[in-house]
């Protein structure tokens, strides 16, 4: 069994580009995406990005330890849409997604005066 939470993610040249914050699974238990934290320093200015599971390869080094590698750069991840965790809904949503659903209320038509 591999523990992915808090694992560093690397680019093809072995430079750290982020850290896995969460693993998203579908109803069948299949991994569909990772939430990767990128940028920031000591947790400040960090951005969480969803990346598809198939965008991550697992390589081995040294004592055959697996580590996640993506064919991308830290800058590309920083420019990807950010996600935030909604504790009430217990789900990840886009950072700039509207917080309400539905259409805005429109005033009811008024009868014309004669």
C-alpha positions as CSV (number, residue, x, y, z in Angstrom):
1,X,0.0,0.0,0.0
2,X,1.3,3.5,-0.9
3,X,0.6,6.5,1.2
4,X,0.1,9.5,-1.1
5,X,-1.1,12.2,1.3
6,X,1.6,14.8,1.9
7,X,3.9,13.2,-0.8
8,X,6.0,15.7,-2.8
9,X,5.2,15.8,-6.5
10,X,8.1,16.3,-8.9
11,X,8.6,17.4,-12.5
12,X,10.6,15.2,-15.0
13,X,13.9,16.8,-13.9
14,X,13.2,15.9,-10.2
15,X,12.4,19.4,-9.1
16,X,9.6,19.6,-6.5
17,X,6.5,21.2,-8.0
18,X,3.9,20.6,-5.2
19,X,2.5,18.3,-2.5
20,X,-0.5,16.0,-2.6
21,X,-3.1,17.4,-0.2
22,X,-6.0,15.0,-1.0
23,X,-6.9,12.0,-3.1
24,X,-10.3,12.1,-4.8
25,X,-12.1,8.8,-5.5
26,X,-15.4,8.0,-7.3
27,X,-18.2,6.0,-6.0
28,X,-16.5,2.8,-7.2
29,X,-13.4,3.6,-5.2
30,X,-11.3,4.4,-8.2
31,X,-8.9,7.3,-7.8
32,X,-9.9,10.1,-10.3
33,X,-7.7,13.0,-9.2
34,X,-5.2,14.4,-6.7
35,X,-5.4,17.8,-5.1
36,X,-1.9,19.2,-5.3
37,X,-0.8,22.2,-3.2
38,X,1.6,24.4,-5.2
39,X,3.5,27.6,-4.5
40,X,3.6,29.6,-1.3
41,X,6.0,29.4,1.6
42,X,5.2,27.8,5.0
43,X,1.6,27.4,3.9
44,X,1.1,31.1,3.0
45,X,0.1,31.9,-0.6
46,X,-0.4,28.2,-1.4
47,X,-2.9,27.2,-4.1
48,X,-4.7,23.8,-4.3
49,X,-5.1,22.4,-7.8
50,X,-7.0,19.3,-9.0
51,X,-4.9,17.1,-11.3
52,X,-6.2,14.0,-13.1
53,X,-4.9,10.7,-11.7
54,X,-3.7,9.7,-15.1
55,X,-1.5,12.9,-15.3
56,X,0.7,11.5,-12.5
57,X,3.2,8.7,-13.1
58,X,4.9,6.9,-10.3
59,X,8.7,6.4,-10.6
60,X,11.1,4.6,-8.4
61,X,14.5,5.7,-7.1
62,X,17.1,4.7,-4.5
63,X,15.6,1.9,-2.4
64,X,12.7,1.4,-4.9
65,X,10.6,4.0,-3.1
66,X,7.8,5.3,-5.4
67,X,7.4,9.0,-5.9
68,X,4.8,11.0,-8.0
69,X,6.0,12.7,-11.2
70,X,4.1,15.0,-13.5
71,X,5.1,16.1,-17.0
72,X,4.5,19.8,-16.1
73,X,6.1,22.8,-14.3
74,X,5.4,24.5,-11.1
75,X,4.4,27.7,-13.0
76,X,1.9,25.7,-15.1
77,X,0.3,24.4,-11.8
78,X,0.3,27.9,-10.3
79,X,-1.7,29.1,-13.4
80,X,-4.2,26.3,-13.2
81,X,-7.7,26.9,-11.7
82,X,-7.5,26.8,-7.9
83,X,-9.8,24.7,-5.7
84,X,-10.9,25.1,-2.1
85,X,-12.4,22.6,0.3
86,X,-16.0,23.3,1.4
87,X,-16.2,21.9,4.9
88,X,-20.0,22.1,4.9
89,X,-20.5,20.2,1.7
90,X,-17.4,18.1,2.4
91,X,-16.3,18.5,-1.2
92,X,-13.7,20.4,-3.3
93,X,-15.0,23.3,-5.4
94,X,-13.4,25.8,-7.8
95,X,-12.1,28.9,-5.9
96,X,-14.0,31.4,-8.0
97,X,-17.2,29.4,-8.3
98,X,-20.4,31.2,-7.1
99,X,-21.5,30.2,-3.6
100,X,-25.2,30.2,-4.5
101,X,-27.0,28.2,-7.1
102,X,-30.0,29.1,-9.2
103,X,-30.8,32.3,-11.0
104,X,-31.0,35.7,-9.5
105,X,-34.5,36.8,-8.5
106,X,-36.2,39.1,-11.0
107,X,-39.0,41.4,-10.1
108,X,-42.5,40.2,-11.0
109,X,-44.0,42.0,-14.0
110,X,-46.3,44.9,-12.9
111,X,-49.6,45.5,-14.6
112,X,-49.6,48.5,-16.8
113,X,-51.4,51.6,-15.7
114,X,-54.3,52.8,-17.9
